[in-house]
Amino acid sequence: MEDREGWTAAERAKIANHKANGSWSMIDRSEVKAGRALVRLIWVYKRKRNGSLKARLCVQGCAQVQGVDFDQTFCATMRPTSLRVLAALAASQGMMMRRWDSWPLICRASCKTAR
């Protein structure tokens, strides 16, 4: 229990990060539409090698319905090679890359269904 404040701070940082990225918001149970269930969330905790504490908020993805529960996908990691490819692509097209959010690097993609 000695790390309780550290884990709580890690949880708060993760929730603030999700709110800042617009990927998550708190709702009241009364706002849930009839016939729909809330998606289950769990916290996953990890102590890093340097001693820092990391908390991840995970969702039970198999319970989600595309277009109802979500319309975008999020990937919380990016490989350095992927970043180099994006930078090279931008440079080859004469584009400038302006904004970098390197602490929680989030990639967003719209979900398009094949029909």
DSSP file (Angstrom, degrees, kcal/mol; ACC not computed):
  #  RESIDUE AA STRUCTURE BP1 BP2  ACC     N-H-->O    O-->H-N    N-H-->O    O-->H-N    TCO  KAPPA ALPHA  PHI   PSI    X-CA   Y-CA   Z-CA
    1    1 A M    >         0   0    0      0, 0.0     3,-1.5     0, 0.0     4,-0.2   0.000 360.0 360.0 360.0  -3.4    0.0    0.0    0.0
    2    2 A E  T 3   +     0   0    0      1,-0.3     3,-0.3     2,-0.1     4,-0.2   0.759 360.0  50.2 -67.0 -23.4    3.0    2.3    0.1
    3    3 A D  T 3> S+     0   0    0      1,-0.2     4,-2.7     2,-0.1     5,-0.3   0.233  73.9 113.7 -98.3  13.8    2.6    3.2   -3.6
    4    4 A R  H <> S+     0   0    0     -3,-1.5     4,-2.4     1,-0.2     5,-0.2   0.894  78.8  47.0 -54.2 -44.9   -1.1    4.1   -3.4
    5    5 A E  H  > S+     0   0    0     -3,-0.3     4,-2.4    -4,-0.2    -1,-0.2   0.884 111.9  51.6 -65.4 -37.7   -0.5    7.8   -4.1
    6    6 A G  H  > S+     0   0    0      2,-0.2     4,-2.0     1,-0.2    -2,-0.2   0.911 111.7  45.3 -65.2 -42.7    1.8    6.9   -7.0
    7    7 A W  H  X S+     0   0    0     -4,-2.7     4,-2.3     2,-0.2    -2,-0.2   0.898 112.8  51.3 -67.8 -39.1   -0.7    4.6   -8.6
    8    8 A T  H  X S+     0   0    0     -4,-2.4     4,-2.5    -5,-0.3    -2,-0.2   0.909 110.2  49.3 -63.5 -41.2   -3.5    7.1   -8.1
    9    9 A A  H  X S+     0   0    0     -4,-2.4     4,-2.3     1,-0.2    -1,-0.2   0.890 109.9  51.5 -64.4 -38.8   -1.4    9.8   -9.7
   10   10 A A  H  X S+     0   0    0     -4,-2.0     4,-1.9     2,-0.2    45,-0.3   0.898 110.7  48.6 -65.0 -40.1   -0.7    7.5  -12.7
   11   11 A E  H  X S+     0   0    0     -4,-2.3     4,-2.5     2,-0.2    -2,-0.2   0.929 111.7  48.9 -63.5 -45.8   -4.4    6.8  -13.1
   12   12 A R  H  X S+     0   0    0     -4,-2.5     4,-2.5     1,-0.2    -2,-0.2   0.892 110.1  51.6 -62.7 -39.2   -5.2   10.5  -13.0
   13   13 A A  H  X S+     0   0    0     -4,-2.3     4,-2.1     2,-0.2    -1,-0.2   0.904 110.7  48.5 -64.0 -40.4   -2.5   11.2  -15.5
   14   14 A K  H  X S+     0   0    0     -4,-1.9     4,-2.3     2,-0.2    -2,-0.2   0.914 112.4  47.4 -67.2 -42.7   -3.9    8.6  -17.9
   15   15 A I  H  X S+     0   0    0     -4,-2.5     4,-2.5     2,-0.2    -2,-0.2   0.915 112.2  50.1 -64.5 -42.3   -7.5    9.9  -17.6
   16   16 A A  H  X S+     0   0    0     -4,-2.5     4,-2.5     1,-0.2    -1,-0.2   0.883 109.6  52.3 -61.8 -38.2   -6.3   13.4  -18.1
   17   17 A N  H  X S+     0   0    0     -4,-2.1     4,-1.9     2,-0.2    -2,-0.2   0.923 109.6  47.9 -63.8 -45.1   -4.4   12.3  -21.2
   18   18 A H  H  X>S+     0   0    0     -4,-2.3     5,-2.1     1,-0.2     6,-0.7   0.910 112.8  48.8 -62.9 -42.2   -7.6   10.6  -22.6
   19   19 A K  H ><5S+     0   0    0     -4,-2.5     3,-0.9     1,-0.2    -2,-0.2   0.914 110.1  51.3 -63.9 -42.1   -9.7   13.6  -22.0
   20   20 A A  H 3<5S+     0   0    0     -4,-2.5    -1,-0.2     1,-0.3    -2,-0.2   0.852 112.3  46.8 -63.9 -34.7   -7.1   15.9  -23.6
   21   21 A N  H 3<5S-     0   0    0     -4,-1.9    -1,-0.3    -5,-0.2    -2,-0.2   0.518 109.3-124.5 -84.8  -5.2   -7.0   13.7  -26.7
   22   22 A G  T <<5S+     0   0    0     -3,-0.9    -3,-0.2    -4,-0.6    -2,-0.1   0.737  77.9 119.3  70.9  22.1  -10.8   13.5  -26.9
   23   23 A S  S   <S+     0   0    0     -5,-2.1     2,-0.3    -6,-0.2    -4,-0.2   0.470  72.8  26.1 -98.5  -2.1  -10.8    9.7  -26.8
   24   24 A W        +     0   0    0     -6,-0.7     2,-0.3    -9,-0.1    -2,-0.2  -0.983  56.8 176.3-159.8 142.7  -12.7    9.3  -23.5
   25   25 A S        -     0   0    0     -2,-0.3     2,-0.3    -3,-0.1   -10,-0.0  -0.991  32.7-111.0-148.6 152.8  -15.3   11.1  -21.4
   26   26 A M        -     0   0    0     -2,-0.3     2,-0.3     0, 0.0    -2,-0.0  -0.639  36.4-176.2 -82.9 136.0  -17.2   10.3  -18.3
   27   27 A I        -     0   0    0     -2,-0.3     2,-0.3     3,-0.0     5,-0.0  -0.910  26.2-113.1-128.7 160.5  -21.0    9.7  -18.6
   28   28 A D    >   -     0   0    0     -2,-0.3     3,-2.0     1,-0.1     4,-0.3  -0.654  27.8-119.4 -88.0 148.3  -23.8    9.0  -16.2
   29   29 A R  G >  S+     0   0    0      1,-0.3     3,-1.4    -2,-0.3    -1,-0.1   0.807 112.6  65.0 -57.1 -29.7  -25.5    5.6  -16.2
   30   30 A S  G 3  S+     0   0    0      1,-0.3    -1,-0.3     0, 0.0    -3,-0.0   0.698  92.9  62.9 -68.0 -17.6  -28.8    7.4  -17.0
   31   31 A E  G <  S+     0   0    0     -3,-2.0     2,-0.3     2,-0.1    -1,-0.3   0.573  77.2 106.7 -82.8  -9.7  -27.3    8.5  -20.4
   32   32 A V  S <  S-     0   0    0     -3,-1.4     3,-0.1    -4,-0.3     6,-0.1  -0.563  76.9-117.9 -74.0 128.7  -26.9    4.9  -21.6
   33   33 A K    >   -     0   0    0     -2,-0.3     3,-1.9     1,-0.1    -1,-0.1  -0.269  36.8 -89.4 -66.1 151.0  -29.5    4.1  -24.3
   34   34 A A  T 3  S+     0   0    0      1,-0.3    -1,-0.1     3,-0.0     3,-0.1  -0.352 114.4  22.7 -60.2 136.6  -32.0    1.4  -23.6
   35   35 A G  T 3  S+     0   0    0      1,-0.3     2,-0.3    -3,-0.1    -1,-0.3   0.375 102.3 105.7  87.1  -5.2  -30.8   -2.0  -24.7
   36   36 A R    <   -     0   0    0     -3,-1.9     2,-0.3    -4,-0.0    -1,-0.3  -0.829  56.5-148.8-108.5 147.6  -27.1   -1.0  -24.5
   37   37 A A        -     0   0    0     -2,-0.3     2,-0.2    26,-0.1    -4,-0.1  -0.817  24.6-104.0-111.6 153.3  -24.6   -2.0  -21.9
   38   38 A L        -     0   0    0     -2,-0.3     2,-0.4     1,-0.1    -9,-0.0  -0.508  39.1-114.1 -71.2 143.8  -21.7   -0.1  -20.5
   39   39 A V        -     0   0    0     -2,-0.2     2,-0.2     1,-0.1    -1,-0.1  -0.655  33.1-116.1 -81.2 134.4  -18.3   -1.3  -21.8
   40   40 A R        -     0   0    0     -2,-0.4    20,-2.1    20,-0.2     2,-0.4  -0.513  30.9-164.8 -76.5 133.5  -16.2   -2.9  -19.0
   41   41 A L  E     -A   59   0A   0     -2,-0.2     2,-0.3    18,-0.2    18,-0.2  -0.900   6.0-174.6-116.4 146.7  -12.9   -1.1  -18.2
   42   42 A I  E     -A   58   0A   0     16,-2.5    16,-3.0    -2,-0.4     2,-0.4  -0.977  21.7-126.4-136.1 152.9  -10.0   -2.4  -16.2
   43   43 A W  E     -A   57   0A   0     -2,-0.3     2,-0.5    14,-0.2    14,-0.2  -0.832  17.5-162.2 -97.0 136.1   -6.8   -0.9  -15.0
   44   44 A V  E     -A   56   0A   0     12,-2.7    12,-2.7    -2,-0.4     2,-0.3  -0.986  11.5-158.8-117.7 126.2   -3.5   -2.5  -15.8
   45   45 A Y  E     +A   55   0A   0     -2,-0.5     2,-0.4    10,-0.2    10,-0.2  -0.816  12.2 178.2-111.0 144.3   -0.5   -1.5  -13.6
   46   46 A K  E     -A   54   0A   0      8,-2.5     8,-2.9    -2,-0.3     2,-0.7  -0.993  22.8-144.4-145.2 136.3    3.2   -1.7  -14.4
   47   47 A R  E     -A   53   0A   0     -2,-0.4     6,-0.2     6,-0.2     5,-0.1  -0.901  29.2-138.0 -97.7 118.6    6.3   -0.7  -12.5
   48   48 A K    >   -     0   0    0      4,-2.9     3,-2.0    -2,-0.7    -2,-0.0  -0.244  23.1-105.7 -73.0 163.6    8.9    0.5  -15.0
   49   49 A R  T 3  S+     0   0    0      1,-0.3    -1,-0.1     2,-0.1    -2,-0.0   0.823 121.2  56.4 -59.3 -32.4   12.6   -0.5  -14.7
   50   50 A N  T 3  S-     0   0    0      2,-0.1    -1,-0.3     1,-0.1     3,-0.1   0.432 123.1-105.0 -82.1   3.5   13.4    3.0  -13.6
   51   51 A G  S <  S+     0   0    0     -3,-2.0    -2,-0.1     1,-0.3    -1,-0.1   0.305  76.8 134.6  94.4  -9.5   10.9    2.7  -10.7
   52   52 A S        -     0   0    0     -5,-0.1    -4,-2.9     1,-0.1     2,-0.4  -0.349  53.0-123.5 -72.7 157.4    8.2    4.9  -12.2
   53   53 A L  E     -A   47   0A   0     -6,-0.2     2,-0.4   -47,-0.1    -6,-0.2  -0.855  23.0-167.7-106.9 135.9    4.6    3.7  -12.1
   54   54 A K  E     -A   46   0A   0     -8,-2.9    -8,-2.5    -2,-0.4     2,-0.4  -0.981   2.0-168.4-125.7 132.8    2.5    3.3  -15.2
   55   55 A A  E     -A   45   0A   0     -2,-0.4     2,-0.4   -45,-0.3   -10,-0.2  -0.969   4.0-165.4-119.6 136.0   -1.3    2.8  -15.3
   56   56 A R  E     -A   44   0A   0    -12,-2.7   -12,-2.7    -2,-0.4     2,-0.7  -0.972  13.8-143.6-121.9 136.6   -3.2    1.8  -18.4
   57   57 A L  E     -A   43   0A   0     -2,-0.4     2,-0.3   -14,-0.2   -14,-0.2  -0.883  26.6-172.2 -98.4 115.7   -6.9    1.9  -18.9
   58   58 A C  E     -A   42   0A   0    -16,-3.0   -16,-2.5    -2,-0.7     2,-0.3  -0.827  10.5-150.1-114.1 148.3   -8.1   -1.0  -21.0
   59   59 A V  E     -A   41   0A   0     -2,-0.3     2,-1.6   -18,-0.2   -18,-0.2  -0.870  28.1-112.2-116.3 148.3  -11.5   -1.8  -22.5
   60   60 A Q    >   -     0   0    0    -20,-2.1     3,-1.4    -2,-0.3   -20,-0.2  -0.646  38.5-173.4 -77.9  92.7  -13.1   -5.1  -23.2
   61   61 A G  G >  S+     0   0    0     -2,-1.6     3,-1.6     1,-0.3    -1,-0.2   0.762  72.2  67.1 -65.1 -29.2  -12.9   -4.7  -26.9
   62   62 A C  G 3  S+     0   0    0      1,-0.3    -1,-0.3    -3,-0.1    -2,-0.1   0.683  96.4  57.9 -69.0 -14.5  -14.9   -7.8  -27.9
   63   63 A A  G <  S+     0   0    0     -3,-1.4    -1,-0.3   -23,-0.1     2,-0.2   0.477  89.2  97.4 -91.0  -2.7  -18.0   -6.2  -26.3
   64   64 A Q    <   -     0   0    0     -3,-1.6     2,-0.5    -4,-0.2    -3,-0.0  -0.568  61.7-147.8 -90.7 151.2  -17.9   -3.1  -28.5
   65   65 A V    >>> -     0   0    0     -2,-0.2     4,-3.0     0, 0.0     3,-1.7  -0.977  24.3-120.0-118.2 122.7  -19.9   -2.6  -31.7
   66   66 A Q  B 345S+b   70   0B   0     -2,-0.5     5,-0.2     1,-0.3    47,-0.0  -0.364  99.1  18.1 -63.5 135.6  -18.3   -0.6  -34.5
   67   67 A G  T 345S+     0   0    0      3,-3.4    -1,-0.3     1,-0.1     4,-0.1   0.133 128.2  54.4  88.9 -20.3  -20.4    2.5  -35.3
   68   68 A V  T <45S+     0   0    0     -3,-1.7    -2,-0.2     2,-0.2    -1,-0.1   0.790 121.9  19.4-105.5 -56.0  -22.3    2.3  -32.0
   69   69 A D  T  <5S+     0   0    0     -4,-3.0     2,-0.3     1,-0.2    -3,-0.2   0.726 135.1   6.5 -89.3 -24.6  -19.5    2.2  -29.4
   70   70 A F  B   < -b   66   0B   0     -5,-0.9    -3,-3.4     1,-0.1    -1,-0.2  -0.993  39.0-176.6-155.2 155.8  -16.7    3.7  -31.5
   71   71 A D  S    S+     0   0    0     -2,-0.3    40,-1.8     1,-0.2     2,-0.3   0.311  77.8  49.1-133.2   0.8  -16.0    5.2  -34.9
   72   72 A Q  E    S-C  110   0C   0     38,-0.2     2,-0.3   -49,-0.1    38,-0.2  -0.964  70.0-137.6-136.1 154.6  -12.2    5.6  -34.6
   73   73 A T  E     -C  109   0C   0     36,-2.2    36,-1.3    -2,-0.3     2,-0.4  -0.861  15.6-154.9-110.3 151.9   -9.4    3.4  -33.5
   74   74 A F  E     -C  108   0C   0     -2,-0.3     2,-0.5    34,-0.2    34,-0.2  -0.982   7.9-166.3-128.9 136.4   -6.5    4.4  -31.3
   75   75 A C  E     -C  107   0C   0     32,-1.4    32,-1.6    -2,-0.4    -2,-0.0  -0.980   7.1-160.6-122.7 118.5   -3.0    3.0  -31.1
   76   76 A A  S    S+     0   0    0     -2,-0.5     2,-0.3    30,-0.2    29,-0.3   0.480  70.9  53.9 -81.3  -0.9   -1.1    4.1  -28.1
   77   77 A T        -     0   0    0     27,-0.1     2,-0.4    30,-0.1    30,-0.1  -0.934  57.1-167.6-132.3 156.0    2.3    3.3  -29.5
   78   78 A M        -     0   0    0     -2,-0.3    27,-0.1    28,-0.1    28,-0.0  -0.981  22.8-128.4-142.0 129.6    4.3    4.0  -32.6
   79   79 A R     >  -     0   0    0     -2,-0.4     4,-1.9     1,-0.1     3,-0.4  -0.463  23.1-121.2 -73.0 147.6    7.5    2.3  -33.7
   80   80 A P  H  > S+     0   0    0      0, 0.0     4,-2.3     0, 0.0     5,-0.2   0.855 114.3  57.0 -57.6 -34.6   10.4    4.6  -34.5
   81   81 A T  H  > S+     0   0    0      2,-0.2     4,-2.2     1,-0.2     5,-0.1   0.888 105.1  51.3 -64.8 -36.9   10.4    3.1  -38.1
   82   82 A S  H  > S+     0   0    0     -3,-0.4     4,-2.3     2,-0.2    -1,-0.2   0.903 109.4  50.1 -64.8 -40.8    6.8    4.2  -38.5
   83   83 A L  H  X S+     0   0    0     -4,-1.9     4,-2.4     1,-0.2    -2,-0.2   0.906 110.1  50.1 -64.0 -41.5    7.7    7.7  -37.4
   84   84 A R  H  X S+     0   0    0     -4,-2.3     4,-2.6     2,-0.2    -2,-0.2   0.890 109.4  51.7 -63.7 -38.7   10.6    7.8  -39.8
   85   85 A V  H  X S+     0   0    0     -4,-2.2     4,-2.7     2,-0.2    -2,-0.2   0.927 111.0  47.7 -63.5 -44.6    8.3    6.7  -42.7
   86   86 A L  H  X S+     0   0    0     -4,-2.3     4,-2.5     2,-0.2    -2,-0.2   0.917 113.1  47.8 -62.5 -43.0    5.8    9.4  -41.9
   87   87 A A  H  X S+     0   0    0     -4,-2.4     4,-2.3     2,-0.2    -2,-0.2   0.906 113.4  47.8 -64.9 -41.1    8.6   12.1  -41.7
   88   88 A A  H  X S+     0   0    0     -4,-2.6     4,-2.6     2,-0.2    -2,-0.2   0.901 112.0  50.1 -65.6 -41.0   10.1   10.9  -45.0
   89   89 A L  H  X S+     0   0    0     -4,-2.7     4,-1.4     2,-0.2     6,-0.2   0.919 111.6  47.9 -63.2 -44.0    6.6   10.9  -46.6
   90   90 A A  H  <>S+     0   0    0     -4,-2.5     5,-3.2     1,-0.2     4,-0.3   0.913 113.1  48.5 -62.9 -42.8    5.9   14.4  -45.4
   91   91 A A  H ><5S+     0   0    0     -4,-2.3     3,-1.2     1,-0.2    -2,-0.2   0.898 109.1  52.4 -65.2 -40.6    9.3   15.6  -46.7
   92   92 A S  H 3<5S+     0   0    0     -4,-2.6    -1,-0.2     1,-0.3    -2,-0.2   0.784 112.3  46.2 -67.6 -25.8    8.9   14.0  -50.1
   93   93 A Q  T 3<5S-     0   0    0     -4,-1.4    -1,-0.3    -3,-0.2    -2,-0.2   0.373 116.4-113.3 -95.3   3.2    5.5   15.7  -50.5
   94   94 A G  T < 5 +     0   0    0     -3,-1.2     2,-0.2    -4,-0.3    -3,-0.2   0.745  69.3 143.6  72.3  23.6    6.9   19.1  -49.3
   95   95 A M      < -     0   0    0     -5,-3.2     2,-0.4    -6,-0.2    -1,-0.2  -0.593  44.6-135.9 -94.1 156.9    4.7   19.0  -46.2
   96   96 A M        -     0   0    0     -2,-0.2     2,-0.7    -3,-0.1    -9,-0.0  -0.924   8.1-142.1-110.5 138.2    5.7   20.2  -42.8
   97   97 A M        +     0   0    0     -2,-0.4     3,-0.1     1,-0.2   -10,-0.0  -0.891  26.5 172.2 -98.1 116.7    5.0   18.3  -39.7
   98   98 A R        +     0   0    0     -2,-0.7     2,-0.5     1,-0.2    -1,-0.2   0.879  50.9  49.8 -95.7 -42.9    3.9   20.8  -37.0
   99   99 A R        +     0   0    0      2,-0.0     2,-0.4     0, 0.0    -1,-0.2  -0.856  52.3 179.9-115.3 133.6    2.7   19.0  -33.9
  100  100 A W        -     0   0    0     -2,-0.5     2,-0.6    -3,-0.1     3,-0.1  -0.995  10.9-175.8-128.5 128.4    4.3   16.2  -32.0
  101  101 A D        +     0   0    0     -2,-0.4     5,-0.2     1,-0.1    -2,-0.0  -0.798  19.0 164.5-118.6  85.5    2.8   14.6  -28.9
  102  102 A S    >   +     0   0    0     -2,-0.6     3,-0.6     1,-0.2    -1,-0.1   0.688  60.2  65.7 -85.3 -18.1    5.6   12.2  -28.1
  103  103 A W  T 3  S+     0   0    0      1,-0.3     2,-0.6    -3,-0.1    -1,-0.2   0.996 124.3  12.1 -69.3 -59.5    4.7   11.3  -24.5
  104  104 A P  T 3  S-     0   0    0      0, 0.0     2,-0.6     0, 0.0    -1,-0.3  -0.732  86.5-161.1-111.5  83.8    1.5    9.4  -25.4
  105  105 A L    <   -     0   0    0     -2,-0.6     2,-0.5    -3,-0.6    -3,-0.1  -0.491  11.5-168.6 -68.4 111.8    1.9    9.2  -29.2
  106  106 A I        -     0   0    0     -2,-0.6     2,-0.5    -5,-0.2   -30,-0.2  -0.897  11.6-161.0-110.6 128.4   -1.6    8.5  -30.4
  107  107 A C  E     -C   75   0C   0    -32,-1.6   -32,-1.4    -2,-0.5     2,-0.4  -0.920  11.8-159.8-104.2 131.3   -2.4    7.5  -34.0
  108  108 A R  E     +C   74   0C   0     -2,-0.5     2,-0.3   -34,-0.2   -34,-0.2  -0.898  13.1 174.1-114.2 141.7   -6.0    8.0  -35.1
  109  109 A A  E     -C   73   0C   0    -36,-1.3   -36,-2.2    -2,-0.4     2,-0.2  -0.992  30.0-121.7-144.3 137.1   -7.7    6.3  -37.9
  110  110 A S  E     -C   72   0C   0     -2,-0.3     2,-0.7   -38,-0.2   -38,-0.2  -0.525  28.7-124.4 -74.4 144.6  -11.3    6.3  -39.1
  111  111 A C        -     0   0    0    -40,-1.8     2,-0.5    -2,-0.2    -1,-0.1  -0.820  28.9-174.4 -92.4 118.7  -13.1    3.0  -39.2
  112  112 A K        -     0   0    0     -2,-0.7     2,-0.4     2,-0.0   -41,-0.0  -0.960  14.3-143.6-114.5 127.0  -14.5    2.3  -42.6
  113  113 A T        -     0   0    0     -2,-0.5     2,-0.6     2,-0.0    -2,-0.0  -0.711  10.8-130.8 -92.7 139.6  -16.6   -0.8  -43.0
  114  114 A A              0   0    0     -2,-0.4    -1,-0.0     1,-0.1    -2,-0.0  -0.780 360.0 360.0 -86.4 121.0  -16.4   -2.9  -46.2
  115  115 A R              0   0    0     -2,-0.6    -1,-0.1     0, 0.0    -2,-0.0   0.371 360.0 360.0-123.2 360.0  -20.0   -3.6  -47.4
